């Protein structure tokens, strides 16, 4: 007999994985958590621009910083960054940011399949891209 979950069991589950990522370039460790389903949908929706439904385009502008801003947390689980911090976060070392981004991507279930689909869409020109 399967263990069928109730509505309350599902809605109260504390199921977001976390990982501490050592970032020597920044002199310490960053705690990263996976995205909620809603956050992932919003992140992915911001990656594809459907303003022209006949020809959607990919917005990769500051994609690493956007994901890290959503996933980097403090000891209490609160986000370290706001949407307003995304541009500044994009100005840090790409090597360091990518290390945190890779952990956030893995913890959030964002895999290469989604990236491959997005790569088949045309890119958005630099200044016309929406931001996080």
Secondary structure, DSSP 8 states (H G I E B T S, - for coil): ------HHHHHT-----EEEEEEGGGTEEEEEE---HHHHHHHHHHHEE-SSTTS-EE--TTHHHHHHHHHEE-TTS-BS--GGGHHHHTTS-HHHHHHHHHHHHHHTT--HHHHHHHHTSEE--GGG----
